[in-house]
Amino acid sequence: MELFMFIIPTVFSILWFYNLVQLIDKVKQGKSYHNQKVLGCAWSAGFTLSMVFSFMGLH
């Protein structure tokens, strides 16, 4: 169980960073980046909640 407390936040952070790279690429190309903004919010919320649950699990 403790393994999942560290894997889930790591997965969210990797997805968040990948989304950031795509966002920067789309801004440079002048394309619509609305989907990246929405996904960025979702990945940030998922990361935050997974970190909260991880810290709660440590106590």
N, C-alpha and C positions, 0 to 999 in steps of 0.2 A: 504494500500500500504506500509506503514511503517513497518508493520509486516513482509512482504516479504524481506525487506532490512536486516533483522536480521536472518531470517530463512534460506535463501539460503546460506550465508557464513557458518552458523552452520552446515548445511547438508554437504557441501564440506569438512569442517574440520573433521567431523566424518568419512566420507568416506576415507579421506586422512590417518587418524590415523588407521583405520581398514586395509587399504592397507599396512601400515607400519608394523603392527603386522604380516600380512601374509608374507611380505617380509622377516622379521626376522626369521619366522618359516621355510620358504623354504630354506633360507641360512643355517640354522642349520641342516636341513635334507639333504642338498647337492643337492637339486632339482633345476631345471631351474627357474630363477626368472625374466626373461625378461618381462613377462606380467605385473608384479608388478612395474617394472621400468617405463613402458609406462603408466600404470594407474596412478602412482604417479605423472608423469609429467602432465597428463590431469587434475587430481584433483587439483594440485597446480595452474595450469593456470585458472581453473574454480574458485577456491577460490580467487585468485588475482583479476580477473575481477569482481567477485561479490562484493568484498570489494571496488573496485574503483567505481562501480556503486552505491553502498550503500552510500559512502561518497559524491558522486556527488548529490545524492538524498536528502542529509541532508542540502545542501546549497541552 
